[in-house]
């Protein structure tokens, strides 16, 4: 009798805990993707600044992978594909 009650209790607990674990996995996947996107954006920014002349250089992203370097006064200089 005690075994039956214990098995029923575990089944009920699993029914409530299972979906909660799936949600936390979805949140973990979303967080991991956000961190990956941030790393890619940082690498792109570093590469774009290097192409434009150094760590203090400015650029405008025209489209995916294409940048336009600008001077500190906003004059456009060169276009580059990254």
Secondary structure as UniProt FT lines:
FT   HELIX           2..52
FT   TURN            55..56
FT   STRAND          58..63
FT   TURN            64..65
FT   STRAND          66..70
FT   TURN            72..73
FT   STRAND          76..81
//
